[in-house]
Amino acid sequence: MSIVRLDRRVRLGDGGTVSGVVIHLPQGSGGAEGGEPPGDAVTLRLGPGEVARFGRGSATVPVELLLADPAISRLAGEIRVTHDHWQLTNYSTSHSYLVENPEGAGEYLRIPPRRVGAPIPFEFSRVVLPTRSDATIAFQVYAPDHVFLDPEAMDVPWGNSTVTAYSLDETATYFLVLLALCEPRLRDQSRVAVPTTPQIVERLRDHPACGTLTARAVSSHIDYLAEEKLRIAAPDTGETGKADRRNGKREEIVGLALRFGLVREEHLALLPPQTGAGGRERQAGS
């Protein structure tokens, strides 16, 4: 995976912090031009005020996200990050782009040609561009954390406002992934192993919003939780390899979420019922 590291976070004037936008172009999603094989996956991290451009690009029109399809303009559009959302500009003169909310009930925005700075309200989005082939090209955008004020301090006319340290949306798919990671220790306080990616996919399969959830998507949600939502530093595993780093990251996620009560036993009701051999299901709150 190609990583372009930009500003991760900035300080807000009220003393808080805000995460940057994470843009992910899956491997091969950029198409291929001139018979060349599809490119590697690309992940961009943008801080507030920064811009990423996308399109077919050229020597004179550089882009951060290369989308090599003849139906896509050399400079097709750009993403600009603000403090609490991002904006999409469509430079095409003929094609509309779609911004889908994969975690909603089919919500999407249509960004018409030449639209400048359309604000995108979704915390997790999929930007879809039309192509000449039978498949569209799409990339994912994880928005900045949604910032919430402390309700007990909202009527205080002086001083700095208090914002939440960990801003989690309990209706989002990433929260279900977090809950599935923590479930074994929520149900049984023993030091059990953190679930693997295939186990999480299987555990969430019967959830109405997760029937098509893939292992790659689960891994993306885990990375998003670790790097953007919970701000966990990558574990130092020396030369022990990628598998140990991945397991260490999951352990850190589960440990932090349980210590601070980000997931609790009552949240288990959000998961589909347990099935198969392994004893009776423990009910939330029992």
KEGUNU-850720 format. One record per residue (C-alpha): residue in one letter; x, y, z. Coordinates in nm, 4 decimals, padded with zeros to 6 digits. Example, Ala and Ser with C-alpha at 12.3 -4.5 7.8 and 13.67 -1.06 7.14 Angstrom:
% KEGUNU-850720
<res->A&c1->01.2300&c2->-00.4500&c3->00.7800>
<res->S&c1->01.3670&c2->-00.1060&c3->00.7140>
This chain:
% KEGUNU-850720
<res->M&c1->00.0000&c2->00.0000&c3->00.0000>
<res->S&c1->00.1296&c2->00.3445&c3->-00.0873>
<res->I&c1->00.0985&c2->00.5825&c3->00.2054>
<res->V&c1->00.1128&c2->00.9585&c3->00.1636>
<res->R&c1->00.1446&c2->01.1004&c3->00.5130>
<res->L&c1->00.0150&c2->01.4523&c3->00.5589>
<res->D&c1->-00.0983&c2->01.6346&c3->00.8719>
<res->R&c1->-00.2780&c2->01.3944&c3->01.1029>
<res->R&c1->-00.4430&c2->01.6442&c3->01.3405>
<res->V&c1->-00.4502&c2->02.0122&c3->01.4244>
<res->R&c1->-00.5334&c2->02.2003&c3->01.7386>
<res->L&c1->-00.8678&c2->02.3735&c3->01.7528>
<res->G&c1->-00.9033&c2->02.7198&c3->01.8945>
<res->D&c1->-01.1126&c2->02.5839&c3->02.1840>
<res->G&c1->-00.8335&c2->02.3547&c3->02.2959>
<res->G&c1->-00.9552&c2->02.0363&c3->02.1286>
<res->T&c1->-00.8223&c2->01.8400&c3->01.8357>
<res->V&c1->-00.9747&c2->01.7283&c3->01.5090>
<res->S&c1->-00.8741&c2->01.4342&c3->01.2971>
<res->G&c1->-00.7885&c2->01.4691&c3->00.9328>
<res->V&c1->-00.9583&c2->01.3010&c3->00.6413>
<res->V&c1->-00.8453&c2->00.9560&c3->00.5306>
<res->I&c1->-00.8915&c2->00.8735&c3->00.1608>
<res->H&c1->-00.8479&c2->00.5133&c3->00.0474>
<res->L&c1->-00.8303&c2->00.3920&c3->-00.3122>
<res->P&c1->-00.8412&c2->00.0084&c3->-00.3093>
<res->Q&c1->-00.5888&c2->-00.1879&c3->-00.5103>
<res->G&c1->-00.6858&c2->-00.2018&c3->-00.8763>
<res->S&c1->-00.9694&c2->00.0472&c3->-00.8329>
<res->G&c1->-00.7856&c2->00.3077&c3->-01.0366>
<res->G&c1->-00.8320&c2->00.1099&c3->-01.3524>
<res->A&c1->-00.5578&c2->00.0700&c3->-01.6112>
<res->E&c1->-00.4490&c2->00.2930&c3->-01.8937>
<res->G&c1->-00.2546&c2->00.1826&c3->-02.2005>
<res->G&c1->-00.2728&c2->-00.1833&c3->-02.1038>
<res->E&c1->-00.0769&c2->-00.1297&c3->-01.7824>
<res->P&c1->-00.1773&c2->-00.3324&c3->-01.4758>
<res->P&c1->-00.3921&c2->-00.1616&c3->-01.2117>
<res->G&c1->-00.1999&c2->00.0288&c3->-00.9480>
<res->D&c1->-00.1438&c2->-00.0405&c3->-00.5815>
<res->A&c1->-00.3812&c2->00.0738&c3->-00.3132>
<res->V&c1->-00.3298&c2->00.4340&c3->-00.2055>
<res->T&c1->-00.4116&c2->00.5916&c3->00.1304>
<res->L&c1->-00.3955&c2->00.9693&c3->00.1755>
<res->R&c1->-00.4192&c2->01.1598&c3->00.5023>
<res->L&c1->-00.5225&c2->01.5236&c3->00.4783>
<res->G&c1->-00.5329&c2->01.7852&c3->00.7498>
<res->P&c1->-00.7733&c2->02.0821&c3->00.7530>
<res->G&c1->-00.7070&c2->02.3169&c3->00.4619>
<res->E&c1->-00.5291&c2->02.0508&c3->00.2564>
<res->V&c1->-00.6420&c2->01.9291&c3->-00.0847>
<res->A&c1->-00.6186&c2->01.6026&c3->-00.2795>
<res->R&c1->-00.6905&c2->01.6027&c3->-00.6534>
<res->F&c1->-00.8081&c2->01.3017&c3->-00.8510>
<res->G&c1->-00.8316&c2->01.2091&c3->-01.2189>
<res->R&c1->-00.6285&c2->01.0490&c3->-01.4981>
<res->G&c1->-00.3508&c2->01.3017&c3->-01.4475>
<res->S&c1->-00.0585&c2->01.3784&c3->-01.6776>
<res->A&c1->00.2939&c2->01.5154&c3->-01.6667>
<res->T&c1->00.1516&c2->01.8673&c3->-01.6480>
<res->V&c1->-00.1580&c2->01.7829&c3->-01.4400>
<res->P&c1->-00.0401&c2->01.5859&c3->-01.1353>
<res->V&c1->-00.3023&c2->01.4195&c3->-00.9178>
<res->E&c1->-00.2819&c2->01.2455&c3->-00.5816>
<res->L&c1->-00.5396&c2->00.9797&c3->-00.6770>
<res->L&c1->-00.4764&c2->00.8324&c3->-01.0216>
<res->L&c1->-00.7980&c2->00.7042&c3->-01.1833>
<res->A&c1->-00.6903&c2->00.5711&c3->-01.5208>
<res->D&c1->-01.0107&c2->00.5370&c3->-01.7210>
<res->P&c1->-01.0641&c2->00.7190&c3->-02.0532>
<res->A&c1->-01.4025&c2->00.8510&c3->-01.9368>
<res->I&c1->-01.2411&c2->01.0327&c3->-01.6434>
<res->S&c1->-01.0910&c2->01.3775&c3->-01.6965>
<res->R&c1->-00.7211&c2->01.4476&c3->-01.6478>
<res->L&c1->-00.8284&c2->01.6625&c3->-01.3536>
<res->A&c1->-01.1643&c2->01.5215&c3->-01.2502>
<res->G&c1->-01.2085&c2->01.6763&c3->-00.9088>
<res->E&c1->-01.0643&c2->01.7592&c3->-00.5718>
<res->I&c1->-01.1295&c2->01.6983&c3->-00.2047>
<res->R&c1->-01.0730&c2->01.9836&c3->00.0378>
<res->V&c1->-01.0726&c2->01.9326&c3->00.4144>
<res->T&c1->-01.2223&c2->02.1767&c3->00.6644>
<res->H&c1->-01.2268&c2->02.1475&c3->01.0429>
<res->D&c1->-01.5334&c2->01.9240&c3->01.0685>
<res->H&c1->-01.6197&c2->01.8037&c3->00.7175>
<res->W&c1->-01.4848&c2->01.7849&c3->00.3646>
<res->Q&c1->-01.5866&c2->01.9375&c3->00.0324>
<res->L&c1->-01.5948&c2->01.7862&c3->-00.3148>
<res->T&c1->-01.5377&c2->01.9830&c3->-00.6352>
<res->N&c1->-01.6377&c2->01.8275&c3->-00.9691>
<res->Y&c1->-01.4215&c2->01.9635&c3->-01.2512>
<res->S&c1->-01.5937&c2->01.7522&c3->-01.5166>
<res->T&c1->-01.8046&c2->01.9398&c3->-01.7706>
<res->S&c1->-02.0265&c2->01.6414&c3->-01.8492>
<res->H&c1->-02.0331&c2->01.3800&c3->-01.5706>
<res->S&c1->-02.1976&c2->01.3845&c3->-01.2297>
<res->Y&c1->-02.0312&c2->01.2060&c3->-00.9379>
<res->L&c1->-02.2057&c2->01.0196&c3->-00.6586>
<res->V&c1->-02.1154&c2->01.0318&c3->-00.2904>
<res->E&c1->-02.2754&c2->00.7331&c3->-00.1178>
<res->N&c1->-02.3245&c2->00.6713&c3->00.2527>
<res->P&c1->-02.2447&c2->00.2976&c3->00.2844>
<res->E&c1->-02.3689&c2->00.2960&c3->00.6428>
<res->G&c1->-02.7027&c2->00.4615&c3->00.5738>
<res->A&c1->-03.0287&c2->00.3516&c3->00.4175>
<res->G&c1->-02.9212&c2->00.4162&c3->00.0603>
<res->E&c1->-02.8503&c2->00.7884&c3->00.1054>
<res->Y&c1->-02.6341&c2->00.9512&c3->-00.1559>
<res->L&c1->-02.5492&c2->01.2925&c3->-00.2955>
<res->R&c1->-02.5202&c2->01.3689&c3->-00.6669>
<res->I&c1->-02.2478&c2->01.6235&c3->-00.7393>
<res->P&c1->-02.3257&c2->01.7812&c3->-01.0797>
<res->P&c1->-02.0640&c2->01.8928&c3->-01.3337>
<res->R&c1->-01.8678&c2->02.2096&c3->-01.2414>
<res->R&c1->-01.9987&c2->02.2070&c3->-00.8820>
<res->V&c1->-01.7439&c2->02.3722&c3->-00.6542>
<res->G&c1->-01.6965&c2->02.2893&c3->-00.2860>
<res->A&c1->-02.0020&c2->02.0715&c3->-00.2243>
<res->P&c1->-02.0058&c2->01.9983&c3->00.1539>
<res->I&c1->-02.0270&c2->01.6276&c3->00.2373>
<res->P&c1->-02.2013&c2->01.5467&c3->00.5683>
<res->F&c1->-02.1321&c2->01.1728&c3->00.5876>
<res->E&c1->-01.8695&c2->01.0460&c3->00.8310>
<res->F&c1->-01.7883&c2->00.7565&c3->00.5963>
<res->S&c1->-01.8402&c2->00.8006&c3->00.2206>
<res->R&c1->-01.7824&c2->00.6269&c3->-00.1097>
<res->V&c1->-01.7129&c2->00.8554&c3->-00.4075>
<res->V&c1->-01.8261&c2->00.6899&c3->-00.7315>
<res->L&c1->-01.7265&c2->00.7988&c3->-01.0834>
<res->P&c1->-01.8743&c2->00.6652&c3->-01.4102>
<res->T&c1->-01.6447&c2->00.4834&c3->-01.6542>
<res->R&c1->-01.6488&c2->00.3329&c3->-02.0030>
<res->S&c1->-01.6470&c2->-00.0206&c3->-01.8611>
<res->D&c1->-01.9232&c2->-00.2200&c3->-01.6929>
<res->A&c1->-01.7939&c2->-00.1187&c3->-01.3486>
<res->T&c1->-01.7612&c2->00.2192&c3->-01.1839>
<res->I&c1->-01.4490&c2->00.3490&c3->-01.0099>
<res->A&c1->-01.4837&c2->00.4336&c3->-00.6422>
<res->F&c1->-01.2729&c2->00.5398&c3->-00.3480>
<res->Q&c1->-01.3540&c2->00.5773&c3->00.0203>
<res->V&c1->-01.3355&c2->00.8870&c3->00.2371>
<res->Y&c1->-01.3349&c2->00.8811&c3->00.6169>
<res->A&c1->-01.4333&c2->01.2271&c3->00.7381>
<res->P&c1->-01.2999&c2->01.4222&c3->01.0369>
<res->D&c1->-01.4379&c2->01.3298&c3->01.3766>
<res->H&c1->-01.7765&c2->01.4820&c3->01.4432>
<res->V&c1->-01.7182&c2->01.7148&c3->01.7389>
<res->F&c1->-01.9735&c2->01.7358&c3->02.0209>
<res->L&c1->-01.9850&c2->01.9890&c3->02.3033>
<res->D&c1->-02.0114&c2->01.8904&c3->02.6675>
<res->P&c1->-02.3846&c2->01.9459&c3->02.7433>
<res->E&c1->-02.3048&c2->02.0498&c3->03.1019>
<res->A&c1->-02.0895&c2->02.3375&c3->02.9766>
<res->M&c1->-02.3042&c2->02.4618&c3->02.6890>
<res->D&c1->-02.4627&c2->02.7420&c3->02.8955>
<res->V&c1->-02.1331&c2->02.8678&c3->03.0358>
<res->P&c1->-02.0512&c2->03.1984&c3->02.8575>
<res->W&c1->-01.6789&c2->03.1954&c3->02.9323>
<res->G&c1->-01.3778&c2->02.9694&c3->02.9007>
<res->N&c1->-01.2995&c2->02.6920&c3->02.6562>
<res->S&c1->-01.5662&c2->02.4488&c3->02.5428>
<res->T&c1->-01.5226&c2->02.0813&c3->02.6281>
<res->V&c1->-01.5284&c2->01.8326&c3->02.3436>
<res->T&c1->-01.5473&c2->01.4546&c3->02.3568>
<res->A&c1->-01.2153&c2->01.2709&c3->02.3683>
<res->Y&c1->-01.3415&c2->00.9770&c3->02.1616>
<res->S&c1->-01.6216&c2->01.0566&c3->01.9190>
<res->L&c1->-01.7911&c2->00.7291&c3->01.8209>
<res->D&c1->-02.1128&c2->00.6846&c3->01.6234>
<res->E&c1->-02.2968&c2->00.3837&c3->01.7674>
<res->T&c1->-02.4964&c2->00.3469&c3->01.4429>
<res->A&c1->-02.1838&c2->00.3133&c3->01.2260>
<res->T&c1->-02.0366&c2->-00.0090&c3->01.0924>
<res->Y&c1->-01.6998&c2->00.0654&c3->01.2510>
<res->F&c1->-01.8733&c2->00.0603&c3->01.5926>
<res->L&c1->-02.0102&c2->-00.2881&c3->01.5190>
<res->V&c1->-01.6578&c2->-00.3984&c3->01.4280>
<res->L&c1->-01.5303&c2->-00.2507&c3->01.7551>
<res->L&c1->-01.8077&c2->-00.4255&c3->01.9455>
<res->A&c1->-01.7283&c2->-00.7599&c3->01.7785>
<res->L&c1->-01.3622&c2->-00.7160&c3->01.8731>
<res->C&c1->-01.4551&c2->-00.6525&c3->02.2360>
<res->E&c1->-01.7438&c2->-00.9012&c3->02.2643>
<res->P&c1->-01.5511&c2->-01.1995&c3->02.4068>
<res->R&c1->-01.4154&c2->-00.9900&c3->02.6942>
<res->L&c1->-01.7482&c2->-00.8150&c3->02.7500>
<res->R&c1->-01.9204&c2->-01.1510&c3->02.7902>
<res->D&c1->-01.6401&c2->-01.3185&c3->02.9840>
<res->Q&c1->-01.3833&c2->-01.1179&c3->03.1769>
<res->S&c1->-01.1131&c2->-01.3807&c3->03.1176>
<res->R&c1->-00.8161&c2->-01.2891&c3->02.9012>
<res->V&c1->-00.9398&c2->-01.4434&c3->02.5755>
<res->A&c1->-00.7877&c2->-01.3855&c3->02.2343>
<res->V&c1->-00.9122&c2->-01.0918&c3->02.0290>
<res->P&c1->-01.1217&c2->-01.2127&c3->01.7315>
<res->T&c1->-00.9560&c2->-01.2396&c3->01.3911>
<res->T&c1->-01.0823&c2->-01.0636&c3->01.0797>
<res->P&c1->-01.2584&c2->-01.3773&c3->00.9422>
<res->Q&c1->-01.4243&c2->-01.4277&c3->01.2810>
<res->I&c1->-01.5527&c2->-01.0700&c3->01.2795>
<res->V&c1->-01.6896&c2->-01.1106&c3->00.9257>
<res->E&c1->-01.8711&c2->-01.4271&c3->01.0338>
<res->R&c1->-01.9969&c2->-01.2719&c3->01.3583>
<res->L&c1->-02.1540&c2->-00.9751&c3->01.1779>
<res->R&c1->-02.2822&c2->-01.1653&c3->00.8751>
<res->D&c1->-02.6417&c2->-01.1826&c3->01.0017>
<res->H&c1->-02.6578&c2->-00.8120&c3->01.0837>
<res->P&c1->-02.8807&c2->-00.6283&c3->00.8301>
<res->A&c1->-02.6074&c2->-00.3719&c3->00.7572>
<res->C&c1->-02.3190&c2->-00.6203&c3->00.7333>
<res->G&c1->-02.4363&c2->-00.8960&c3->00.5020>
<res->T&c1->-02.1840&c2->-00.7960&c3->00.2352>
<res->L&c1->-01.9052&c2->-00.6936&c3->00.4740>
<res->T&c1->-01.5696&c2->-00.8232&c3->00.3496>
<res->A&c1->-01.2448&c2->-00.9015&c3->00.5284>
<res->R&c1->-01.0807&c2->-00.6056&c3->00.3545>
<res->A&c1->-01.3567&c2->-00.3743&c3->00.4771>
<res->V&c1->-01.3169&c2->-00.5031&c3->00.8331>
<res->S&c1->-00.9428&c2->-00.4356&c3->00.8181>
<res->S&c1->-01.0129&c2->-00.0815&c3->00.6940>
<res->H&c1->-01.2550&c2->-00.0204&c3->00.9815>
<res->I&c1->-00.9966&c2->-00.1476&c3->01.2316>
<res->D&c1->-00.7317&c2->00.0844&c3->01.0862>
<res->Y&c1->-00.9797&c2->00.3731&c3->01.1019>
<res->L&c1->-01.0596&c2->00.2977&c3->01.4658>
<res->A&c1->-00.6943&c2->00.2728&c3->01.5637>
<res->E&c1->-00.5565&c2->00.5676&c3->01.3706>
<res->E&c1->-00.8408&c2->00.8192&c3->01.3607>
<res->K&c1->-01.1036&c2->00.7432&c3->01.6237>
<res->L&c1->-00.8950&c2->00.6128&c3->01.9135>
<res->R&c1->-00.5590&c2->00.7586&c3->01.8036>
<res->I&c1->-00.3548&c2->00.4535&c3->01.8967>
<res->A&c1->00.0114&c2->00.4564&c3->01.8035>
<res->A&c1->00.1337&c2->00.1603&c3->01.5995>
<res->P&c1->00.2787&c2->-00.1017&c3->01.8378>
<res->D&c1->00.6558&c2->-00.1427&c3->01.8294>
<res->T&c1->00.7075&c2->-00.5059&c3->01.7306>
<res->G&c1->01.0633&c2->-00.4760&c3->01.6045>
<res->E&c1->01.1221&c2->-00.7285&c3->01.3313>
<res->T&c1->00.8478&c2->-00.9714&c3->01.4287>
<res->G&c1->00.6391&c2->-00.8859&c3->01.1251>
<res->K&c1->00.3075&c2->-00.7525&c3->01.0045>
<res->A&c1->00.0947&c2->-01.0163&c3->01.1800>
<res->D&c1->00.2284&c2->-00.9171&c3->01.5223>
<res->R&c1->00.1700&c2->-00.5480&c3->01.4482>
<res->R&c1->-00.1861&c2->-00.6222&c3->01.3414>
<res->N&c1->-00.2567&c2->-00.8310&c3->01.6528>
<res->G&c1->-00.0950&c2->-00.5688&c3->01.8735>
<res->K&c1->-00.3156&c2->-00.2988&c3->01.7231>
<res->R&c1->-00.6296&c2->-00.5032&c3->01.7939>
<res->E&c1->-00.5212&c2->-00.5642&c3->02.1525>
<res->E&c1->-00.4646&c2->-00.1914&c3->02.2008>
<res->I&c1->-00.8072&c2->-00.1089&c3->02.0536>
<res->V&c1->-00.9874&c2->-00.3563&c3->02.2792>
<res->G&c1->-00.7931&c2->-00.2525&c3->02.5879>
<res->L&c1->-00.8606&c2->00.1184&c3->02.5413>
<res->A&c1->-01.2284&c2->00.0701&c3->02.4505>
<res->L&c1->-01.2947&c2->-00.1410&c3->02.7598>
<res->R&c1->-01.0919&c2->00.0716&c3->03.0017>
<res->F&c1->-01.2753&c2->00.3903&c3->02.9053>
<res->G&c1->-01.6167&c2->00.2239&c3->02.8689>
<res->L&c1->-01.6499&c2->00.3106&c3->02.5002>
<res->V&c1->-01.8256&c2->-00.0233&c3->02.4550>
<res->R&c1->-02.0301&c2->-00.1717&c3->02.7375>
<res->E&c1->-02.2347&c2->-00.4808&c3->02.8003>
<res->E&c1->-02.5586&c2->-00.3082&c3->02.7015>
<res->H&c1->-02.4112&c2->-00.2493&c3->02.3552>
<res->L&c1->-02.4103&c2->-00.6260&c3->02.2924>
<res->A&c1->-02.7769&c2->-00.5959&c3->02.1942>
<res->L&c1->-02.6568&c2->-00.4269&c3->01.8733>
<res->L&c1->-02.4962&c2->-00.7528&c3->01.7573>
<res->P&c1->-02.6949&c2->-01.0323&c3->01.5906>
<res->P&c1->-02.7800&c2->-01.3294&c3->01.8181>
<res->Q&c1->-02.5052&c2->-01.5838&c3->01.8633>
<res->T&c1->-02.5623&c2->-01.9131&c3->01.6838>
<res->G&c1->-02.4033&c2->-02.2563&c3->01.6748>
<res->A&c1->-02.2624&c2->-02.4793&c3->01.9439>
<res->G&c1->-02.0983&c2->-02.3049&c3->02.2299>
<res->G&c1->-02.3614&c2->-02.2835&c3->02.4993>
<res->R&c1->-02.6499&c2->-02.0510&c3->02.5607>
<res->E&c1->-02.6184&c2->-01.6864&c3->02.4691>
<res->R&c1->-02.5567&c2->-01.4506&c3->02.7548>
<res->Q&c1->-02.8106&c2->-01.1726&c3->02.7440>
<res->A&c1->-02.6962&c2->-00.8126&c3->02.7652>
<res->G&c1->-02.7295&c2->-00.6798&c3->03.1147>
<res->S&c1->-02.7346&c2->-01.0260&c3->03.2758>
